[in-house]
Amino acid sequence: MAAKRAFVTGITGQDGSYLAELLLNKGYEVHGLIRRASTFNTSRIDHIYQDPHESDSRLVLHYGDLSDGARLTTLVAQIDPDEVYNLAAQSHVRVSFDEPEHTGDTTGIGAMRLLEAVRVAGVRCRYYQASTSEMFGASPPPQNEDTPFYPRSPYGAAKVYAYWATKNYREAYGLHAVNGILFNHESPRRGETFVTRKITRAVARIQAGLQEHVYLGNLDSIRDWGYAPEYVEGMWRMLQTDEPDDFVLATGGNFTVKDFVIASFERAGLDWEKHVRFDERYLRPTEVDALIGDATKAHDKLGWKTQVDTEELARIMVDADIASLAHEGGHWIDRPDLDGWRDPAGAA
C-alpha cells in the first residue's frame, strides 16, 4: 500500500517538528509548509531533513504562507494529502497585543484559507486545527470541551474564529475536521521568547556565569503545562477516529509561573530569588489568571494520557539548555529581543 501523505503547516515550529518525526516514524510521506526567508529557519527539522534527490525521501518542504490562499489551494491539490495539520500561526500571546491585525490574519483567517483550499481542491482528507486553551481565557477552571470561550487576547480571539470555522466546514461540507484544544505544552524546542524556555535558558546562562538576572512579568498566572511530544501523539489520534470531534489535551496540573521558576532554578542548584526580577513591561493588557484542563474525553475516547508532569518538564528543559550551552562552548549570542527591552516573553 502507498504511504499515507500528510500536509503540515507550521512544520518548523515546536509542535510541527515533533509531529513530523512522529508521522515519519509511522511511515507517512510528510509535506511541510515553510515561509521563505533570507536565512535558514529550519533548525528544528534539520535532523530529519532528507535530500529530495534521494529516491526514498519522505519529507518534502514547500514554500508558502497562510496569507496566500491561492498558493494553499495549489499545494493541497498538488500534494493530495490524506491528513492536513494546521499548526501555523502567530502564536505568541503577548506579541498579539502589539500585532493584532497580523495575528488575526494568520491565526484566524489563515485557518479559513486552508479550509477553503481543501474544499476548493476537492481533496478527501482529514483536517486538524490547532486550537488552544487561550480561547477559554477568563472562564474559570477546570476547562473542558463544553466550557464557554472568553478569550483575553487578540491571539485567543483569532483562535476562536479558527475553531468555529473548522466546525462550520465540518457541518456545512462534511469535512472530517477536528479541533485539538491543547493546553500549554513545552519542550527544549520551545521558542526562546516563550516564558518557560526564557526561564530555562536563563537558568543555564546564570549557572554558566553568562548573565545574572532574568526579568519576568506575572508570576502568579496558573497554567497546565505538558510535554509537547506527548501532545502531537494526541493530534494524530484525533484524526484516526471514525467520526470527527473536538478534544481537550491537558495534564490537569495546577502550577504557577513561580512554581515553574522554582523547579527550574532548583534543578541547577540555584536560588531563584537572587536572580529573578519583575518587569511590568511583560504584563499583558488583559491577563488570563488560570488555565487548567480536563482531558477526560481524550482519555476515554482516544486512550490518550500524559506521562510527564510540569516538574519533570522543567527538569527536561533545564537539562537540555545546560547541555546545549556546554555543546556550543558557553557562547550564546545575546539578542535584545530575547533578554532586553523588547522581550515580549513575560506571559505564559
C-alpha positions in Angstrom: 0.0 0.0 0.0 1.1 3.6 -0.7 2.3 5.5 2.3 -0.2 8.0 3.8 0.5 11.6 2.9 0.3 14.4 5.5 0.5 18.2 4.9 1.7 20.1 7.9 1.7 23.8 8.2 4.0 25.2 10.9 6.3 22.3 10.4 9.4 24.3 11.5 7.8 25.1 14.9 8.0 23.1 18.1 4.9 21.1 17.5 5.4 20.8 13.8 8.9 19.3 14.2 7.7 16.7 16.8 4.7 15.8 14.6 6.8 15.4 11.5 9.1 13.0 13.5 6.0 11.0 14.7 4.5 10.8 11.2 7.7 9.7 9.5 8.2 7.0 12.2 4.7 5.8 11.3 5.6 5.5 7.6 3.9 8.7 6.3 5.1 10.8 3.5 5.2 14.3 5.1 4.9 17.6 3.2 5.6 20.8 5.2 4.8 24.4 4.6 7.6 26.9 5.2 8.0 30.6 4.7 10.8 31.8 2.5 13.4 33.8 4.4 16.9 35.1 3.6 18.3 33.0 6.5 17.7 29.3 7.2 14.7 28.8 9.5 14.5 25.0 9.6 16.7 24.2 12.6 14.1 22.2 14.4 13.7 19.8 11.5 17.3 19.7 10.1 17.9 16.4 11.8 15.1 14.7 9.9 15.6 16.6 6.6 16.0 14.3 3.6 17.6 15.2 0.3 14.8 15.3 -2.3 17.1 13.8 -4.9 17.1 10.5 -2.9 14.5 8.1 -4.1 13.4 7.1 -0.5 12.9 10.7 0.7 9.6 11.1 2.6 10.0 14.7 3.8 9.2 17.4 1.3 9.2 21.1 2.1 7.1 23.7 0.1 7.3 27.5 0.2 4.0 29.2 1.1 2.2 31.2 3.7 -1.3 31.2 5.3 -1.8 34.7 4.0 -1.8 33.3 0.4 -5.0 31.4 -0.3 -4.2 30.7 -4.0 -0.9 29.1 -3.1 -2.6 27.0 -0.4 -5.1 25.7 -2.9 -2.4 24.8 -5.4 -0.4 23.0 -2.8 -3.3 21.0 -1.4 -4.4 19.9 -4.9 -0.8 19.0 -5.8 0.0 17.1 -2.6 -3.4 15.4 -2.4 -2.9 14.7 1.3 -4.7 12.1 3.4 -4.3 14.3 6.5 -3.8 18.1 6.9 -2.5 19.5 10.2 -2.8 23.3 10.5 -0.2 24.2 13.2 0.9 27.5 11.7 0.1 30.8 13.5 1.4 33.9 15.1 1.3 32.1 18.4 2.9 34.4 20.9 0.1 35.8 23.1 1.9 38.9 24.3 3.0 39.8 20.8 -0.6 39.5 19.6 -1.4 42.7 21.5 1.3 44.5 19.5 0.4 42.9 16.2 -3.4 42.2 16.4 -4.1 42.6 12.7 -1.3 40.3 11.7 -2.3 37.8 14.3 -6.0 37.8 13.1 -4.9 37.4 9.5 -2.6 34.5 10.0 -4.0 32.7 13.1 -7.7 33.3 12.3 -8.3 34.0 8.6 -5.3 31.8 7.7 -7.2 28.8 9.0 -10.2 29.7 6.9 -8.0 30.0 3.8 -6.6 26.5 4.4 -10.1 25.0 5.0 -11.3 26.7 1.8 -8.2 25.4 -0.1 -9.2 21.8 1.0 -12.8 22.4 -0.1 -12.0 24.0 -3.5 -9.3 21.4 -4.3 -11.8 18.7 -3.7 -9.4 16.7 -1.7 -10.9 14.0 0.6 -8.7 14.3 3.6 -8.9 14.7 7.4 -8.1 18.1 8.8 -6.7 19.0 12.2 -7.0 22.6 13.6 -4.6 23.6 16.3 -6.9 25.3 18.9 -5.7 26.5 22.3 -6.6 26.9 25.9 -6.2 30.6 25.4 -9.7 30.5 23.9 -11.1 29.9 27.4 -9.4 33.0 28.8 -11.4 34.3 31.7 -13.7 31.2 32.0 -13.0 29.6 35.4 -11.1 26.3 35.5 -11.2 23.4 35.1 -11.9 23.9 31.4 -13.2 21.2 29.0 -14.9 20.9 25.6 -18.1 22.4 27.0 -16.5 25.4 28.7 -17.6 28.8 27.2 -14.9 30.7 25.3 -13.9 34.0 26.8 -10.6 35.0 25.1 -8.5 37.7 26.6 -6.0 38.5 23.8 -6.1 39.0 20.0 -4.4 35.6 19.7 -7.2 33.9 21.7 -9.9 35.7 19.7 -8.2 34.7 16.4 -8.1 31.1 17.6 -11.8 31.2 18.5 -12.5 32.3 14.9 -10.4 29.4 13.5 -12.2 27.0 15.9 -15.7 27.9 14.7 -14.6 28.0 11.0 -13.4 24.4 11.4 -16.7 23.3 13.0 -18.6 25.2 10.2 -16.7 23.4 7.4 -17.3 20.1 9.2 -21.0 20.7 9.4 -21.5 22.5 6.1 -19.3 20.4 3.8 -18.9 17.1 5.6 -15.2 17.7 6.1 -13.6 15.3 8.6 -12.3 18.2 10.6 -11.3 18.3 14.3 -10.2 20.9 16.8 -7.5 20.0 19.2 -7.8 22.3 22.2 -4.3 22.0 23.6 -3.3 23.4 26.9 0.3 24.7 27.3 2.8 22.2 26.1 6.5 22.8 26.1 9.9 21.2 25.3 13.5 22.1 24.7 12.4 23.1 21.2 10.1 25.8 22.5 11.0 29.3 21.2 13.3 31.3 23.4 10.8 34.2 23.9 8.1 31.9 25.5 8.2 32.2 29.2 9.1 28.5 30.0 12.1 28.5 27.6 13.1 32.0 28.6 13.3 30.7 32.2 15.2 27.5 31.5 17.6 29.3 29.1 18.3 31.9 31.7 19.0 29.2 34.3 21.6 27.7 32.1 23.2 31.0 31.4 23.2 32.1 35.1 24.8 28.8 36.1 27.5 29.3 33.5 28.1 32.9 34.7 26.9 34.5 31.5 24.1 36.5 33.0 22.9 37.5 36.4 19.2 38.1 36.2 16.1 37.2 34.3 13.2 39.7 34.0 9.6 38.3 34.1 6.1 39.6 34.4 3.2 38.0 36.2 4.5 35.0 38.4 1.0 34.2 39.7 -0.6 33.0 36.4 -1.7 29.4 36.7 -1.1 27.1 33.8 -1.4 23.4 32.9 2.0 22.6 31.3 2.6 19.3 29.5 5.3 17.8 27.3 5.0 18.6 23.6 6.0 15.2 22.1 3.1 13.6 24.0 0.6 16.2 22.7 1.4 15.6 19.0 0.6 11.9 19.6 -2.8 13.2 20.7 -3.2 15.3 17.5 -2.6 12.2 15.4 -5.0 10.1 17.4 -7.8 12.7 16.8 -7.6 12.2 13.1 -7.8 8.4 13.4 -11.3 8.4 14.9 -14.3 7.3 12.7 -16.3 10.4 13.4 -14.7 13.9 13.7 -14.9 15.6 17.1 -13.1 18.2 19.2 -10.8 17.3 22.1 -9.0 19.0 25.0 -5.5 17.8 25.7 -4.1 18.7 29.1 -2.4 17.2 32.2 -4.9 18.6 34.7 -1.9 20.1 36.6 -2.1 23.3 38.6 1.2 25.3 38.5 2.0 29.0 38.6 4.8 30.6 36.7 6.5 31.0 40.0 6.3 27.2 40.5 8.0 26.6 37.2 10.7 29.2 38.1 11.4 27.4 41.4 11.6 24.0 39.8 13.9 25.2 37.1 16.3 27.0 39.4 16.4 24.2 41.9 17.3 21.8 39.1 20.5 23.8 38.6 21.1 24.2 42.3 20.4 28.0 42.2 18.3 30.3 44.5 15.7 31.8 42.2 15.1 34.8 44.4 18.6 36.0 43.8 18.2 36.1 40.1 14.5 36.8 39.1 13.4 40.4 38.7 9.9 41.8 37.9 9.3 44.0 34.9 5.9 45.4 34.3 6.6 45.6 30.6 6.0 41.9 30.4 2.4 42.1 31.7 -0.4 41.6 29.3 -3.1 44.3 28.9 -5.6 41.6 30.0 -4.3 38.7 32.0 -5.5 35.1 31.9 -5.4 34.0 35.6 -5.9 30.2 35.4 -6.0 27.6 32.7 -6.4 24.0 34.0 -7.6 21.4 31.5 -9.9 18.4 31.9 -8.9 15.9 29.3 -11.4 13.2 30.4 -12.9 12.9 26.9 -9.5 12.4 25.3 -8.6 9.8 27.9 -11.9 7.9 27.3 -12.2 8.1 23.5 -8.6 8.4 22.3 -6.8 6.4 25.0 -4.5 9.5 25.4 -2.8 10.2 28.7 0.2 12.2 29.7 3.3 10.8 31.5 5.4 13.9 32.0 4.2 16.4 34.7 5.2 20.0 35.0 8.1 19.5 37.4 9.6 16.8 35.2 9.1 19.1 32.2 11.1 21.8 33.9 13.9 19.4 34.6 14.0 18.1 31.0 14.2 21.7 29.6 16.8 22.9 32.1 19.0 19.8 31.4 18.7 20.4 27.6 19.6 24.1 27.9 22.6 23.4 30.1 23.8 20.7 27.7 23.2 22.9 24.6 25.1 25.8 26.2 28.0 23.4 27.0 28.0 22.0 23.5 28.2 25.5 22.0 31.3 26.3 24.1 29.4 28.5 26.5 28.6 31.2 23.9 25.0 32.0 23.1 24.5 35.2 21.0 23.0 37.9 23.2 19.9 39.4 21.4 17.9 42.3 22.7 14.7 40.8 21.6 15.4 37.8 23.9 16.7 39.3 27.1 16.4 43.1 26.7 14.0 46.0 26.4 11.7 44.5 23.7 11.5 40.9 25.0 7.7 40.1 24.9 8.0 36.8 26.8 6.6 37.8 30.1 3.3 35.9 29.6 2.8 32.2 29.6 
